[in-house]
């Protein structure tokens, strides 16, 4: 029960932080982009395979490229961004 309360508190903190990033400009490294689904990338604060992701809508960059992006929303721990 204690661990559940701690995890829910941490989740609330993370989701609040994500909401505060709405409209922010980020530099994202694109990790995956098959051009059929939103690309997956990460900003400076996101470690690969550990932290949340940036889900990049309308991304034209290939994997391994950096892009400028604007935060347009969030889904769970991930940020939803659009290439600018």
FIMARLO-397770 format. One record per residue (C-alpha): x, y, z; residue number from 1. Coordinates in nm, 4 decimals. Layout:
// residues N
<pt><x>X</x><y>Y</y><z>Z</z><mimar>NUM</mimar></pt>
...
This chain:
// residues 84
<pt><x>0.0000</x><y>0.0000</y><z>0.0000</z><mimar>1</mimar></pt>
<pt><x>0.2824</x><y>0.2405</y><z>0.0865</z><mimar>2</mimar></pt>
<pt><x>0.4610</x><y>0.1762</y><z>-0.2442</z><mimar>3</mimar></pt>
<pt><x>0.1358</x><y>0.2282</y><z>-0.4343</z><mimar>4</mimar></pt>
<pt><x>0.0856</x><y>0.5681</y><z>-0.2656</z><mimar>5</mimar></pt>
<pt><x>0.4445</x><y>0.6685</y><z>-0.3420</z><mimar>6</mimar></pt>
<pt><x>0.4107</x><y>0.5680</y><z>-0.7083</z><mimar>7</mimar></pt>
<pt><x>0.0813</x><y>0.7561</y><z>-0.7465</z><mimar>8</mimar></pt>
<pt><x>0.2367</x><y>1.0657</y><z>-0.5887</z><mimar>9</mimar></pt>
<pt><x>0.5354</x><y>1.0434</y><z>-0.8242</z><mimar>10</mimar></pt>
<pt><x>0.3001</x><y>0.9979</y><z>-1.1205</z><mimar>11</mimar></pt>
<pt><x>0.1059</x><y>1.3101</y><z>-1.0250</z><mimar>12</mimar></pt>
<pt><x>0.4304</x><y>1.5086</y><z>-1.0057</z><mimar>13</mimar></pt>
<pt><x>0.5498</x><y>1.3824</y><z>-1.3456</z><mimar>14</mimar></pt>
<pt><x>0.2164</x><y>1.4527</y><z>-1.5163</z><mimar>15</mimar></pt>
<pt><x>0.2066</x><y>1.8053</y><z>-1.3692</z><mimar>16</mimar></pt>
<pt><x>0.5597</x><y>1.8729</y><z>-1.4961</z><mimar>17</mimar></pt>
<pt><x>0.4591</x><y>1.7542</y><z>-1.8439</z><mimar>18</mimar></pt>
<pt><x>0.1544</x><y>1.9849</y><z>-1.8486</z><mimar>19</mimar></pt>
<pt><x>0.3784</x><y>2.2802</y><z>-1.7574</z><mimar>20</mimar></pt>
<pt><x>0.5906</x><y>2.2102</y><z>-2.0684</z><mimar>21</mimar></pt>
<pt><x>0.2972</x><y>2.2780</y><z>-2.3022</z><mimar>22</mimar></pt>
<pt><x>0.4150</x><y>2.5237</y><z>-2.5677</z><mimar>23</mimar></pt>
<pt><x>0.7856</x><y>2.4833</y><z>-2.4846</z><mimar>24</mimar></pt>
<pt><x>1.0382</x><y>2.4537</y><z>-2.7664</z><mimar>25</mimar></pt>
<pt><x>1.2724</x><y>2.1535</y><z>-2.7484</z><mimar>26</mimar></pt>
<pt><x>1.5560</x><y>2.0064</y><z>-2.9475</z><mimar>27</mimar></pt>
<pt><x>1.4770</x><y>1.6372</y><z>-3.0020</z><mimar>28</mimar></pt>
<pt><x>1.6956</x><y>1.3547</y><z>-3.1266</z><mimar>29</mimar></pt>
<pt><x>1.4872</x><y>1.1262</y><z>-3.3486</z><mimar>30</mimar></pt>
<pt><x>1.5310</x><y>0.7605</y><z>-3.2534</z><mimar>31</mimar></pt>
<pt><x>1.2726</x><y>0.5989</y><z>-3.4831</z><mimar>32</mimar></pt>
<pt><x>1.0746</x><y>0.7230</y><z>-3.7825</z><mimar>33</mimar></pt>
<pt><x>0.9034</x><y>0.4931</y><z>-4.0300</z><mimar>34</mimar></pt>
<pt><x>0.6991</x><y>0.7857</y><z>-4.1750</z><mimar>35</mimar></pt>
<pt><x>0.3732</x><y>0.5898</y><z>-4.1273</z><mimar>36</mimar></pt>
<pt><x>0.3316</x><y>0.6526</y><z>-3.7546</z><mimar>37</mimar></pt>
<pt><x>0.4483</x><y>0.9365</y><z>-3.5297</z><mimar>38</mimar></pt>
<pt><x>0.8248</x><y>0.9348</y><z>-3.4836</z><mimar>39</mimar></pt>
<pt><x>0.9822</x><y>0.8587</y><z>-3.1485</z><mimar>40</mimar></pt>
<pt><x>1.2577</x><y>1.0720</y><z>-3.0073</z><mimar>41</mimar></pt>
<pt><x>1.3924</x><y>1.2308</y><z>-2.6925</z><mimar>42</mimar></pt>
<pt><x>1.5028</x><y>1.5673</y><z>-2.5640</z><mimar>43</mimar></pt>
<pt><x>1.8068</x><y>1.6465</y><z>-2.3482</z><mimar>44</mimar></pt>
<pt><x>1.6312</x><y>1.5367</y><z>-2.0278</z><mimar>45</mimar></pt>
<pt><x>1.5268</x><y>1.1908</y><z>-2.1515</z><mimar>46</mimar></pt>
<pt><x>1.7659</x><y>0.8953</y><z>-2.1333</z><mimar>47</mimar></pt>
<pt><x>1.7183</x><y>0.6141</y><z>-2.3849</z><mimar>48</mimar></pt>
<pt><x>1.5350</x><y>0.3055</y><z>-2.2559</z><mimar>49</mimar></pt>
<pt><x>1.4861</x><y>0.4660</y><z>-1.9125</z><mimar>50</mimar></pt>
<pt><x>1.2839</x><y>0.7862</y><z>-1.9366</z><mimar>51</mimar></pt>
<pt><x>0.9745</x><y>0.8917</y><z>-2.1231</z><mimar>52</mimar></pt>
<pt><x>0.9736</x><y>0.9714</y><z>-2.4958</z><mimar>53</mimar></pt>
<pt><x>0.8854</x><y>1.2541</y><z>-2.7279</z><mimar>54</mimar></pt>
<pt><x>0.6176</x><y>1.1370</y><z>-2.9687</z><mimar>55</mimar></pt>
<pt><x>0.6729</x><y>1.3533</y><z>-3.2779</z><mimar>56</mimar></pt>
<pt><x>0.3760</x><y>1.4215</y><z>-3.5053</z><mimar>57</mimar></pt>
<pt><x>0.4419</x><y>1.5172</y><z>-3.8691</z><mimar>58</mimar></pt>
<pt><x>0.8128</x><y>1.4418</y><z>-3.8462</z><mimar>59</mimar></pt>
<pt><x>1.0164</x><y>1.4496</y><z>-4.1664</z><mimar>60</mimar></pt>
<pt><x>1.3576</x><y>1.3800</y><z>-4.0099</z><mimar>61</mimar></pt>
<pt><x>1.5324</x><y>1.0454</y><z>-4.0260</z><mimar>62</mimar></pt>
<pt><x>1.6553</x><y>0.8569</y><z>-3.7197</z><mimar>63</mimar></pt>
<pt><x>1.9738</x><y>1.0108</y><z>-3.5807</z><mimar>64</mimar></pt>
<pt><x>1.8819</x><y>1.3705</y><z>-3.6725</z><mimar>65</mimar></pt>
<pt><x>1.8074</x><y>1.6563</y><z>-3.4338</z><mimar>66</mimar></pt>
<pt><x>1.4927</x><y>1.8638</y><z>-3.4832</z><mimar>67</mimar></pt>
<pt><x>1.3284</x><y>2.1657</y><z>-3.3248</z><mimar>68</mimar></pt>
<pt><x>0.9890</x><y>2.0789</y><z>-3.1816</z><mimar>69</mimar></pt>
<pt><x>0.7074</x><y>2.2365</y><z>-2.9810</z><mimar>70</mimar></pt>
<pt><x>0.5304</x><y>2.0514</y><z>-2.6989</z><mimar>71</mimar></pt>
<pt><x>0.1604</x><y>2.0236</y><z>-2.7888</z><mimar>72</mimar></pt>
<pt><x>0.0472</x><y>1.7800</y><z>-2.5204</z><mimar>73</mimar></pt>
<pt><x>0.1302</x><y>1.4714</y><z>-2.3187</z><mimar>74</mimar></pt>
<pt><x>0.0182</x><y>1.1115</y><z>-2.2925</z><mimar>75</mimar></pt>
<pt><x>0.1004</x><y>0.9445</y><z>-1.9649</z><mimar>76</mimar></pt>
<pt><x>0.4726</x><y>1.0096</y><z>-1.9134</z><mimar>77</mimar></pt>
<pt><x>0.5465</x><y>1.0919</y><z>-2.2806</z><mimar>78</mimar></pt>
<pt><x>0.5466</x><y>1.4353</y><z>-2.4420</z><mimar>79</mimar></pt>
<pt><x>0.3566</x><y>1.4922</y><z>-2.7663</z><mimar>80</mimar></pt>
<pt><x>0.5519</x><y>1.7317</y><z>-2.9891</z><mimar>81</mimar></pt>
<pt><x>0.5365</x><y>1.8684</y><z>-3.3419</z><mimar>82</mimar></pt>
<pt><x>0.8344</x><y>1.9459</y><z>-3.5589</z><mimar>83</mimar></pt>
<pt><x>0.8758</x><y>2.3195</y><z>-3.6145</z><mimar>84</mimar></pt>
